[in-house]
Amino acid sequence: MRLPNIPKINLSMAEAARMRQNKLTKPPGSLGRLEELSIQLCAITNKLKPVIDQKAVIIMAGDHGVTAEGVSVYPTEVTTQMVMNFLNGGAAINVLARQIGARVVIVDVGVANVLADHEQVLSDISSLTSNTSLVQHKVAFGTQNMAIGPAMTPDQADAAIMVGIEVLEREVKQGLDLVATGDMGIGNTTASAAIVSVITGIPPGEVTGRGTGVDDVGLKRKVVVIERALQVNRPNRCDPLDVLSKVGGLEIAGLVGVILGAASYRLPVVIDGLVSGAAALLAVGLVPEVKPYLIASHQSVEIGHKILLKYLGLNPLLDLELRLGEGTGAVLAFPIIEAAARILNEMATFTEAHVSDTVK
């Protein structure tokens, strides 16, 4: 696998940012996590005054063969239908991205159906979706059923990671300061729970949630399917690519690539819920230097999400009881991250404002 070089975050820049925070017209630490977030941004970007202007959410879309086991209340074709909904500007992520001023990039890395021609789709898009684009880079028409064998080949997993890296690079060329990870794929919480279980060593029954809203019977079935998949495939927790190829998804692999690519360009990566978190687990497993580039946007109601965030040592910014995916929680965190940067950049110091500092 051709992984990009990930530079270490600049701890000297972080210390300079901390010193500046302590000179601003406020009691030190009084802006709480906003201060720590601004310091992290400086360390990531290697800039004392990081600018958060160009923002994007990259939504990887792919289908899962494991849906044949009845792990979702929605049929597979909903993945295709929701991609079209994204393109028509009708999904939650479109609404939130418009409000916040972020562009939406949908990537077909593994949708089970052939999507409409790119140009034809775009010709039907209204002015409300002018910030939305579609990238068709299909590695396969969905994964295989992981309950009876590997979800995909190592080469497919590798190729999907490369798609994520390439899409991120394309967005950087257009201008990018902050990127969020989003996902669309019926069955992907099943794959994500399997990944969390393998990497953390916690049994499937303790990391598996209701996903799209399965009832108690459906939840038990989902756990049994994951247990069977782990028994059949025996993924090696010390080999992230093995885990990804055996029980993962094409869109999860794409998000791994987005995360790796962003870190290679010194960009902060805002991860969304369970599916994005599973991708983050794998990305950190592949390249540990990625971890300081991650910002956890929110705490999902999916139990596996809470477990993976604790495993990664990430403290989410929000807890709004979300479980939609699409990058919705990540985009909602954008204004908080931008506020952290602006506080550091625009607040006056005690000296500049002619305000008395603390008594020595």
C-alpha positions, 0 to 999 in steps of 0.5 A: 500500500502506498501511504502518504507521508504524515508530518508530525504536528508542530508542538513548538507551534502549539506552545506558542499558541498557548502563550498567545492564548494566555495574553488575550484579554480574558482569564487564562483558560476561561474559554475552555475547550475553545482554547485547546482547540485553537492550540490543536489547530496551530499544531496541525497547520503549523500556523500561529494564526490558522484560517478556517475559510474553505470547508468541505464534507466528503461523503463516501458512498458504498453498499454492503453485501451483509444486508442480505442477512437482514441487518437493516430496516432499509433495502439496499437501493436506499443507498442509490436513492439517497445519493441522488437526494444529496445531489438534489440538495434534499438531505440533512447534510445539504441543509446544514452545509448550506447554512454553514458554507461548506461544499458537499462532495459525494463519492461513489466508491462502491454503490451497488447500482449504476448512477446517472451520468454525472453531467446529466445529474448536474444539469438537473440540480437547482441553485440550492445544490451549487455547492454539491459535486459528484465523483464517480470512482467505483471500485466495486458494486458493493462488498460481498456478504461478510457473514460468509466470507471476506467483504472484499479483497485486499486490493479492493480495500487498497484501491478504495483507500487510494480513491479517498486520498485522490479525492482529498487531493482534488479538494485541496487544489480547489482550496481547503482548510477544514474537512469533514468525513461523511458516509452513505451505505445501508448496512455500514453500521454493521461493518463498523461495529465489526471493525470496532469489535476487532480493533478494541477487543470488545465483544460484538454485543457490547459495541453494536447499536440499532443503526437505522432503527432495528427493533430488539429482534433485529438488534440480536440478529445484527449481533449474531451476524457480526459474531458469525462474520468474525468467526468466519473471517478471523480478521487480524486486529494487528493488521488494519488492512486485513480487518478492513478487507474482511469485515469493512466497507468500500466507503469506510476504506474511502474515508480512511484515505480521506483521513490519511490524505488530509493529515498529509496536507496538515489539514484538521479532520473532523470525524462524524459518527460511528462509520467515520469513527471506524475509519479513524480507528483503521487510519490510526492503526495504519499510521499512528501519526494521524491521531493528533489531526483528528477532531471528534465532532459529536457523540453518537447514540451508537454505543460503538461510537462512544467506545471507539472515541474512548479507545482513541482518546478523543473528546467529542465537542457535541452531544445532540443524540445524533445517529444519521451519518452523512457527516451531519454531526461533523459539519455542525461542529464547523462553526465551533472550530472556526470560532476557536481559530477566530478567537486566537486570531482576532482577540486583542492581547492585554497590551494591545487593548491597554487592559491591565493584566493580572497582578504580579 
